[in-house]
Amino acid sequence: MKFTQDNEDVYQIHEVHYDENDKPSMYTENAYAPIGESKLELFKEFQMMLEAFDKPVLTELDFKEAE
């Protein structure tokens, strides 16, 4: 997700939930950090984060439209 802080753009990875129409409906308050109970689980979490770079960058406005 893209946010503006102190007049500068910053990017963070958040977990995003989508509604039945595949529109973004909510996101986690804090940026997502990978975690796993094993190295393999952690690696899979990291892979999912890398996949986020192939998806559109969302902003808070994308969620205001869902309200």
N, C-alpha and C positions, 0 to 999 in steps of 0.2 A: 504494500500500500504506500501511497505517496501522501505525505503530510507537509505542511509548512510550519516551521518553527524558527522564530527570530528572523523572519523574512527570507529563509532559505529552505529549499526543498530537501526533504530527507525521505528515505525509503526504508521500510521495514516489512518483514514477512509476518503476517497474521493469519490465524485460522479463520476462514470465512465460511459462513453457512448460507445456503441458497434456498429460496422458496420453491414451491411446486412449479413455477414458471422459469426456473433457472436464473432468477434475478438475485443478486446479493441482498441478503436481508439482515445479517448481523455479522460482527467480527469481534475477535477477542480484544479486550482492553489493552493488554500488553503484547508486545511483539513475541513471536513464537521462538522458543529455543529448543533444539532437538534434544531428546532424552531417550534412553533405552536401557533395558535390563541386561543387554549384552552388546558386544561390539557390532554384531550383525543387526540387531534392532536399531542401534544408533545410526548405523550406515543407511538403513532403509529410511529412517526419518530424514537424514541428510539428503538422500535421493529425492524425497518428496519436496524438500525445500528447493532443490535445484530445478525441479519441474515447474515451480512457480514462475521462473524466469521466462517460460514459454507462454504464460497466460497474460491477459491484459492487466495493466497496472490500475488498481482501483484507488479512488479517493473517497473522502467522507461524503461527497456529493452523490456518489453512486448509491449510498444507503439512504440518503434523504429522499431520493426518488421512490424508494420502496415503502416509505411511510404513508 
